Amino acid sequence: THAAHPSVEFLVRPWVWPTMPDFLKMAACGFVASAGMILLSQAYRMAPANRVATFEYTGILWSPLWGFLFFAEVPRETTALGAALIIGAGLLALNGER
């Protein structure tokens, strides 16, 4: 039988315990995400918010890099243009507050 929506088929599958390697990957992902949030909270506590927020935009720059390294996705030219705009705006924001 076919589900009305692909997600319905995913939701009604029987539960399967994760294998130990899968569990370790999930635990590592949770640890890294928690550490990142703690460090980001500390950064907001110790520095002005407008300075810290500028660095949050670097996440947009890391995504194409990880896609290239782990999934062999080649970024398009528009991605490079967008990255250049983000870097330029970040540098302008950091230097503009003097």
Secondary structure, 3 states (H helix, E strand, C coil): CCCCCHHHHHHCCCCCCCCHHHHHHHHHHHHHHHHHHHHHHHHHHHCCHHHHHHHHCHHHHHHHHHHHHHHCCCCCHHHHHHHHHHHHHHHHHHHHCC
